[in-house]
Amino acid sequence: MPFLKRAEREAQNASTLEKTSSPNHPSNAELPSEQKVTILAVSLGLVASIGGFMFGYVSGQISGYFLMDDYAKRFGQRQSDGTYTFDATRQGTITALLCAGCMVGSLIAGKIADSLGRRLAISVSALWCCVGTIIEISSQHTWYQFAIGRGVNGIGIGALSVLVPMYQSESAPAVLRGVLVASYQLFVTLGIWTSEMINYGTEAMESSASWRIPNGVSFIWALILGAGILLLPESPRFAYRQGREEEARHTIARLAGIAPDSRDVNYQIAEIRVKLEEEKAGADTHWWEIFTGPKMFYRTTLGIVLQAGQQLTGANFFFYYGTTIFDGVGLNNSYVAQIILGTVNVVCTFGGLYVVQKSGRRKALMVGAGWMMMCFLIYSFVGHFLLNAGKETKTAGNVLIVFSCLFIVAFATTWGPLVWAVVAELYPARYRAPCMALATTSNWLWNFLMSFFTEFITGAIDYLYGLVFAGCCAALIFVVFFFVIESKDRSLEEIDTMYMLGVNPITSSRWDGSKLPQETSPDTSGRNSSDAERGPSVARVPTKTIEE
């Protein structure tokens, strides 16, 4: 019996379902119409997304520190003329150790989430960031102590980058899931913008307060998240897997603003139950099954590529070159330049939430990648042949400002928020934690590589570095077109079934799970893929339904 048909039968036969229910149960794609936008669901999205704010704040503040006199005197290198500067190696190490720590944090986040639960894991990770901040603030004249503090801080930030989207995707009603998960990226941009504004307000101070005040403010965000997340309900899917069905039922109902015995709640509980029973019917899970399980190599690799692709779009490259661009048109205060780019990023990410809610994932990602590719082509050629060559600097600077902002519009409305939503929806519950950890690690790996090597590369080939990102954007269009299934307004269990059945990504937006043929039976038990591919000779372990 196919997954969706059996889920319908369980929901219809549950004792809490209305006796007058129609025998023709609607497909799950129709159910979000019953759900409401509740204060609890919005609060869940906003509080959890502070994890993104913390990442944006920590990563955005460091560029301003390098321009502060007291910070340079303490941690920079004295030159013959009495000034203090940072060479590429020292600056790259201080900047990139945050990303290195984030890689470690993202790798261990899955295990923490499955051991402590989603809420408690987020709280512990947030409070861990305070340890790193203490190490940074207490640094006196040893630059590597400050760098180590950023690495320790990064462990917590990296864990949050996995835990927050996981918690949001498992908890949010389908009608709001895309927006709430994408709000993580919105808060990243808000964090960057806030750090730039605070840096602008303290950079003129001559004492260590110029960089210690912005650093100390980090405690506020960590404490708000660490305490606030404990006031919210546990992920209903995690609660159900721990045997707490009534808690899961009431959480789903409260978040969606419907009754605990409503058709929608019964349907979702039935979906979760069927998936869990199918998993238990298979063998015990091993870590390598995220590659060898049925259809898992496809999905694990796709998540890794999408998260790496978010970095390889080149968004950080624009922020890195922002000072040079604005210098070309007379804006010599680099703090003002950063605030301008940061403001565009924040405003457009609000538009990204609308795109997530109203537009399909596939279409938005493909249009965004094409838009960014066009911006990078113009940016690279104009920068190399005019600005870098010293020709028509004023005009070239104006062109680069326009296309820098256009690029940020495209990134902030598509690849910035949408990747977090798509990857959070990509995996079955059994493998979600390790798969999301691995995918997010690829994001941090490329973030680390770009943070450390960008200054070396741009010193060698200047603006032509942008052609690399233009090529990556072109490749991402094909990745999305041929491999990403449209998941807008579908439950996580339905998305899992679509991948298991091998639904064609190109036509996936028109797929209707209620019309599955009776003989179709996607195996989501987690057996080794080599077993799954042997055909009829391998008997599937039966899963009991309510009638049985």
Summary of the structure (lengths in Angstrom):
residues: 548
radius of gyration: 24.5
end to end distance: 12.6
largest distance: 86.4
contacts: 2031
relative contact order: 0.15
helix: 75%
strand: 1%
